[in-house]
Amino acid sequence: MKLTKNRYITKSVAGMLAVLTLSVTGCKKFLDVNDNPNLPEEVDVPLIMPSPQAAIAHVVGNPFQIFGSIWGQYWTQSPYSSQYKVIDQYQPSSSSFDRPWGMLYNDALEDLQIIISNKGQEKYKQYAGIAYLLKAYDFQLITDAFGDAPLKDAGLGDENLNPRYDSQQEIYDSIFSYIDQGLALIDASSAFAPGSEDLVFQGDMEQWTAFGNTLKLRAYLRLSEVDADKAQAGIAALEGQPFLTVDAKIEYSTTGGNQNPLNAEMIGLGRTQNLVASATAVNAMKALNDPRVLVFYRPIPGTTTVTPIPQGSFNTTPTVTICTPSYIVGARASDPNSALAPVKLISAAESYFLQAEAAARGWLSGNAQQLYEQGITASFTSYDVDPGTYITDVVAQWPAGMDAQIEAIITQKYFAMCGNQGFEAWTEWRRTGYPTFFVRSEASVLGAGLFPMRMLYPNTELTRNSNFPGIKTITEKVWWDVE
């Protein structure tokens, strides 16, 4: 598809809502008109804004959620169905990643580039600021999943069908640059802030500033093991800046086509319940008497019992009633309430845990233990769960030493992200090695001690891009993963 301004035409507000169509076939543009000379040339930026947000959320909330939550051992394949067996076996095909790659590049990135190209107009400056931040977020998803990827040649549409690949280190440098450019454009007092077309914060530019700072903190911490000096310097520069205290998320409805993207896929699969509770996460939460286990998973009706199965044990005949993820995380196929589960781009809990880790490392001021406990509290609050004595009695024994503190922080971040930020949880495990209780999937085709460490390049790149740099195996680590 050629990237031209006349891909868009002015539509009514009611028509704009169509961008939230998050079905199995993916998130589509308002209207693809190609080069019809009868349509206007002017780009209406407010009508474009929801499209890249919805595309990014679709990837985060559907394919990356499924892969991340299975490889992060929150969920496993049900013995009574088969849709995700290859994920539990650690042998997905490259074609499994065609759709998320295409949505992050062809859908989200091209739209963001169009918005950014209009940054010279005062009425679109706040939109461009948001677009820069989402561009940084989009590229972090891409490079954390796949490693090296097209950067300088990206977003050119038909102008370059064979983009060259850039190193992951260079992509991260650009992520920081995009965040800086976005923050420089944001003005909370602007009279031209977006409204409801901003699906994340509805035009609250102070929240977008906090989002940018929190995203930068996340990105710098990703470099903690590969370039600690750079990470420390970058985080120190964030001193005194605001971070997220609310979830950056997109809400959904039960209206057809506007459901949570994972729920939409389940509907497309005839509401078959493929995803069930993994013993890895459930047993770890039970060991701490974590009341969230009854929220993230659906207990056996009439009880407070959650029965999981071992990771990858779908070939074993179950002897118990297997519990499933709950509608709260959009993963209960038969429950219509799954449609309402939000997709979290960055959660308030994650924001506090990021700050806690930076403080524990001595890279950011603040009380690491207090921030750690605020992260746990934010997770409970997000799901309206009473923590009881969980914080005061179970996890209040703050360990001595930085390494032990980081392990505690990342482990609690893992629990908070159960089923709602699966990709990020799996990614943090790759970076830090925490939590330490992951087990080898019983269905694994990999050798002993081997786990998935990246997603595969999509088949579309292998077969169509003459500059494709070569196949990577699923066990090859990405640049920042040196643990």
N, C-alpha and C positions, 0 to 999 in steps of 0.2 A: 504494500500500500504506500502510495506516495504521500509524504508528509507535507501537506499544504493547508493554508488557512481555511480554504473553502470546504474542509471536511465538516465544518460546523455551521449550523444556521440557528437563528434566534428561535427559541421555542418558549412555550408558556411554562409557568412554574410547575404546573401539573406534569408537563412533559419532562421537566428536569428530574423529577423523582424517579424516572425510569432508569436512571443510572445505577440505582441500587439493585438492579436485577442481578442476583448472585446465584446463578443456577449451575448445574453441572456443566453447561456449555461455556461458562465463564462470564466475565463482566464486559459488556459491549459498550461502544461509544454511543453518544446520543444518536448520531446518524452518520454513516459513512457514505458521503456523496461523491467521493473521488474527485474528478475534475469537471463537474457539471458547470458549464459557463452561465447557466441561468440562475445560479445560487450566489448570494452575496459573498464578497471577499473578506469582510470584516470579521474578526474573531470576537466572540462574546465570552470573555474570560470567565465571568461567574458561572456560565453554563458548562464550562470545561472542568472547573475545580472539583466537582464531586467524582468525576470519572477516575482520575488517578488514585484518589483516596480509596474509592471502592475497589479498584483493582489490587492495590497493595493489601488491603484488608482481606480480600478474597484469598490471596496467597498465604498470608499469615494465619488466617482462620480455617483454611481447608487443607491444601496439600502439605504445607509446612507444619501445620498443626498435627496432621496425621503422622507424618514421618517423625517429627520431633517427639510426639507423645508416645510413639511405639519405641523408637530408639532411646528415648529418655525413660522408658519403662514405667510409664503411667498406665498405658494400655497395652493390650496384646490381642491377637486375632482370636475370634471365637471359634471353638471346635465345630460349631453348627453352621458355619459359612466359610467363605474363602477369599473375599475381596482383597485382603491385605496380607496374605500369607507370604508373598515374596519380600515384603518389608520386614516381617519377623524373621525371615530366613537370611536377611542381609544380602539379597540378590535382586534388587530392582533392576529393571531395564533402563537404558538411557532414555527411551521414549516416555518413561514415567515423569520426566522432568521437562518435557516439551511445553506443557501448558504453563507451569509457573514461570519458567524462563521467558516465555513469550509475553505473559501478562506483565512481568516486571519491566521488560524492555519495550515491547511494542505498544502495550496499552499505557502503563503508568508513565514511563520515562518520556515517551514522545509527547504526551499531553503536558507533562511538567515543563518540557522544553518550550512548548508554545506559550505557556503562561509566563515563563521567565523572559521570553523574547519581548514581552509587553511591559517589562518593568520600568521603562522610561516614561510611561504614562502614570501620572500621579494617582489616578483612580484605580490602577491595577498594581500599585507598588506593594500593598499588603498581601495580595495574592501571590506575587512573585516571591516575597519573603517566605511564605508558607511553602511554596513550590521548591525553593532551595533546600529547606529543611527536609521535605519529603524526598527530594532527590538524594540527599545524604542517607536518609533512612533506607531508601530503595537500594542504593549501591551497597550499603552494609549487608542487607539481606543477601544480595547476589554474591558478594565476595566471601561472606561467612559460610555460605552454602557450597559454593563451587570453587573458590580460590581465585586464580587469575581470571580476568574477564574483560570484555571490551569496555573501555572507558572513554578515551578521546574520540573514538569513532562511533560511540553509542548515540542513539537518539536521532540518527540521520535518515531513518526510513529508507526509501528506495534510492537515496543518494549514495548509499554504501551498503551493498548486500553482503560484503565480505569484510566485516570489521576486524581490525587487528586487536589482539589481546594485550592487556597491560598487567603489570605485576600487582599482586595484592597489596604490597607496600605502597605503591603509587596510588592505588585506589583509596587506601586509607588516608593518605595525604590529601586527596581531593575531597574526601568526606569531611575532614576538618575545615577545608576551604569553603565548601558549600554551606556548612553550618554558619561560618562567620559571615558569609555573604547574605544569608537569610536573616540572621539576627540584625545585621546592619540596616536592613530595609524595614524591619518591624518597628512600628510606632503605635503604641497602645492608644494614643490620643487622636489618631487619624480618623477623619470623617469618612474614609473610604474602606473601612474594614468589611470583610465578608459578613454575611448573615447565615441563614440556614443552609446555604450551598456549601459551607464548611461543615462537613459531616462529623468532624472530630470535636472541635471546640466552638462551633457556631460563631466564629469571628472574634472570640476572646483572644486578643493579641498578647495579653500578659501570659496566658497559658501557653501560647506558642513560643514565647521567649523561654518559659520554664522548660518546655519540651526540647527546644534547641540545646539548652544547657545540659539537660539530663541525657540527651542523645550523645552529646560530646563526652560527657563523663563515662557513659557506657563504652564509647569507641576507644577512649584512652585506656580504660581498664582492660580492654581486649588486648592491648599491647603489653600488659604487665609482665609477661614472661619472655617476650621477644625483644622488647625495647623499653626497659623500665625507666631509663632516664627521660626519654621522650614522654612517656606516660605521666611521670611525676611532674615534669615541667608543665605539661598541658593541663593537668588537673589543678596545679597550684594557681594557674591563671584564672581558674573558675572560682577562686575564693570570693565569698560574699555574693555570688550570683544566685538567683532563685532557681530552685529545682521543682519538679512536679510534686504536688501534694494530692493530686486527683488522678484518676486513670485517664490516659489518652486512649480513647476507644471509640468505636463506631457502634451505634445501637441499631437493632433490626426490628422487624415486625412480623406478624403472622401472615401478612398479605403475600399472596403468591408472587414469587420472584424477588421478594424483599427479605427473605429469611436469613438467619445466620448461614454463612456459606457451607459449613460442615453439615448442618441440618439439611440444606438444599441438596447436597450430594446424597445424603441418606434417602431423601424423598425420591430422587432419581433412581436409586437402587431398590426401590420398592419397600423402603423402610426396613430393610434387612439390618439386623443388629450385628455388625461385624466386629465392633470394638467392645472388649470386656476388660474388667479390672485386672491389672497385673499385680502379682504378689509382691513384686519388688517394692513399689511405692506403698501399697496398702499395708504391708506388714511393717514397714519402717514407720509409717504414721501411727499404726496401732501400738507399736512399742513405746511411743511417747504419749499415748492416750490423746491423740490429736483429734478434737471433735470435728475438724473439717473433713475427715474421712467419710462422715455421714452426709456431707454436702457435695463433695466432688464425685462421690459414687452413690448409686442407688442401693440402699440396704434391701435385704430380703423383706418383702411386704409384711408389715406387722411386727417387725423386729428392729433391733439396732445392730444387726449383724451384716457385715460386708465380707463376702467370700470371693476371693480372687483365685486365679490359677497362675502357675508359674509362667514366666515369660517364654513365649514360643511353644507352649505345650498343646497346641491345637490338634495334634495327632493322637493325643491321649484321651480316652473316654472319661469324661468328668464324673466324679462320684458325689459332687455337691451341686447345689444350685448356684450358678455363676452369676455374680453381680456385674452390673454394667456401669460405665460412667453415667453421670446424672444429666438431666436437662439443663442444669446450671451452666455446664460447659458446652452445651449444644450437642451432646453426643449420645443422647437417648433417643433412638430412632423412632420409637412408637409414641413418644411424648410430644405433643404439639408445642409445649413450652420451650422445647429446644430451639425453636425458631427465634426466640427472643434473646438468646445468649449473645452478649456483645463480643466483638473482637478487640482485644487489648493490644495496642501497638507498644505502649510502655505503660506499666501499671504504677500506681503510687507506691505499692509495696516494693517493686523493683527499684524505684527511685531512692527510697530509704536504704535499701540493701547496698546499692551502688555507693551511696555516701558513706555507709558504715564501713565498707571495704576500703575506700579511699582513706578514711580516718584511721582505720586499723593499720594501714601501711604508713601512716604519717604524711600522706600527700595532701590531705585536706583537714582543716580544723574541724572540731566537733567531737562529741563523745561517741566513740564507736559502739559501745554497748547500748547507749540510749537510742542511737539511730537504728541499730539492729532490732531492738524491741519495738520501735516505731514501725519498722517494716513488717514485723509479725502482726502487730495491731492493725495496720492498714489492710492486710490480707483478710483478717477476720472481719473487719468492718465492711470490706467490699462485698462480702457474702452474708452479711448480717448474722454472723455466728458469735455467740458468747464465748470468749476464750476461757472463762472460768479461772482455774488456777494454772492454766497452761504456761503462761508467761512467768508468773511469780514463782511457781514451784518446779516446772519441768525444764525450762530452758534458761532460767535466770542465773544458773551457775556459769558465769562468764569466764571462759578459760584464760589462762595466762599464756602470753606469747603470741606473736603475730600470726604464725602459721595456723595455730589452733583456732584463733579468732576468725580467720578467713574461712576455715573449714566450717565453723559454726554458721557463719553468715551465708555461705553458698548453699549449705544444706537446708537452712530455713528458707532461702530463696527458692530452692527446688520444691519444697512442700507448697509454698505460696503459688507457684506457677503450675500446679497440678492440673492438667487438662485445659488450661487457659493461655499459657505461653509456652507450649511444648517445644517449639524450635529454639527459643531463647534458653530454656533449661538444658536442652541437649548441648547447645553451643557452649554454655558456661561449664558444663561437665567436661567438654573437650579442652577448654582453656585451663581449668584448675584441677581436674581429676576428682572433683567433689560433686555429688556425694560418692562415698567409697563403696557403697553396697550394691552397685550394679552387678548383675550376673550375666553369664553367657546365655543367649537365647537357646532353648532346647532345640529349636529348628535351624540354628545357624549352620551355614555352609562354609563358614570361615574357619581357619585353624584356631587352636586353643589360644585364648588370650587376645583374640582380635575382635574389634568392634568397628562399626561404621564410623568413619571420621570425616566424611564429606559426602555431598550428593554428587551424582554423576553428571557430566556435561550432557545436555539434551541431544537427542538424535538429530534434531534439526541442525545443530551446529556441526555434528560429525559429517552429515551428508551434503550440506549446502554452503558452508563457509570455507572458502579456499584458504583462509588464514587460520583455520582451527589448529591449535598448537599440539594436539595429541591427546589420546585417551588417558584418563587417570583412573586408578582403581579406587574402590570404596574405602580401602584401608589407608590410603595415602593422606597424610595430615596436611592441613592448610598452613600458610606461612606463620601465623601467630601461635599455632599449636605446637609447643616445644616440650610439653610435659610428657 
